[in-house]
Amino acid sequence: MKAASIVGNGEICHAVERRIAADLGAKHVFLTTSGTHALELAMAGLGLGRGDEVIVPSFTFVSTATCVLRQGATPVFADVRARDLNIDPADVARRITRRTKAVIVVHYAGVPCDMDAIRAATAGRGIRVVEDAAHAVGGTYGRTPMGLLGEAGCFSFHATKNVTCGEGGALVTGSDEVARRAELYREKGTNRAAFLRGETDRYTWVSDGSSFVLSDLLAAVLAEQWKKRDEIHRKRALMHRRYMDALAGLESSGACALPSAPRRSTPAYHIFHVLLPDLKTRDRCLKSLREAGVEASFHYIPLHNSPFGRKTLGWRERLSVTENVADRILRLPLHPGLSGRDVDFVCGALSRALGRR
Ligand SMILES: Cc1ncc(COP(=O)(O)O)c(C=O)c1O
């Protein structure tokens, strides 16, 4: 392998970016060192600054909010809907002020947000919509891939994600302005990318920036994973269906609620979760599933209720749906190595924990 092919933003990265762009129909793709950095790059690409507000769900991973802080702007937390655990467009509309510059939606578990309602809430107000599509590789809303539904989309290729290279991410955008800023920011604030294209004979410092370029070593891993994404998606979809069928009886007896997705969409099947009646039942089921050897889990501690949210950001308001679902959610294993028998075993263990079998 040539020495040049292990650098960041090298030939292999460029080939993978072109592949992703062609497969998704995206205008600009920037591979990054993580999904977190893709989000930070998106915020830099929007040109946010001090005094600007960005509405984000509280029920999400921290990076959805820290990317806003990185630009000196303020995250404003919105509630989610119980039906899909995605940001509630009505609550977004209530939180819009003169300072609101963007909304970050998270397609939780790979289920698309209600983008039509989000667009209706933000239309004509100069508010840009950014997708945290960390869970959403391989899914669509209508016919459009998630990640291409707003001004910018941010994927994660972390080890836990559907398509992975260990640590990695990508910013996808159709906006030339976002792309122009992101290209400079990702390369430490230099015009190295233009230099690599032969557009200038040297490169120099031209903007604010950081180092978010993926190594070609990881891009080579990503290239192979990306080829397998349809197969990965098919396997995940099959196991998701099996969970839905196996747990339908529990849902109709009121013992749990199963996830749902909007019509005309294809989820990415990143996470399978159920909502149990209350915190006590959830914790009891979690314990007994773990005792049975099942890697069940829960998340998130809502960001508005976290130590940083409360002490540093000074958030006091309650977000009732977010707090309620965070207490009741139970995540069950979902990955392409899972067999139908594994799923049946998990569902049997859950039924027993709920006293149903
Ligand atoms: C919703 C969401 N956004 C962003 C991220 C950050 O991605 P990464 O771990 O690649 O930085 C994650 C990671 O778990 C996530 O779940």
PDBQT file of the ligand as one rigid body, heavy atoms in Angstrom, charges set to zero:
ROOT
HETATM    1  C1  LIG A 401     -28.298   9.787  17.924  1.00  0.00    +0.000 C 
HETATM    2  C2  LIG A 401     -26.801   9.817  17.890  1.00  0.00    +0.000 A 
HETATM    3  N1  LIG A 401     -26.182  10.911  17.431  1.00  0.00    +0.000 NA
HETATM    4  C3  LIG A 401     -24.841  10.988  17.363  1.00  0.00    +0.000 A 
HETATM    5  C4  LIG A 401     -24.039   9.948  17.781  1.00  0.00    +0.000 A 
HETATM    6  C5  LIG A 401     -22.553  10.094  17.737  1.00  0.00    +0.000 C 
HETATM    7  O1  LIG A 401     -21.945   9.237  16.836  1.00  0.00    +0.000 OA
HETATM    8  P1  LIG A 401     -20.412   8.796  17.044  1.00  0.00    +0.000 P 
HETATM    9  O2  LIG A 401     -20.364   7.806  18.167  1.00  0.00    +0.000 OA
HETATM   10  O3  LIG A 401     -20.027   8.206  15.725  1.00  0.00    +0.000 OA
HETATM   11  O4  LIG A 401     -19.647  10.032  17.357  1.00  0.00    +0.000 OA
HETATM   12  C6  LIG A 401     -24.642   8.786  18.270  1.00  0.00    +0.000 A 
HETATM   13  C7  LIG A 401     -23.808   7.655  18.732  1.00  0.00    +0.000 C 
HETATM   14  O5  LIG A 401     -24.223   6.761  19.413  1.00  0.00    +0.000 OA
HETATM   15  C8  LIG A 401     -26.047   8.710  18.321  1.00  0.00    +0.000 A 
HETATM   16  O6  LIG A 401     -26.677   7.609  18.791  1.00  0.00    +0.000 OA
ENDROOT
TORSDOF 0
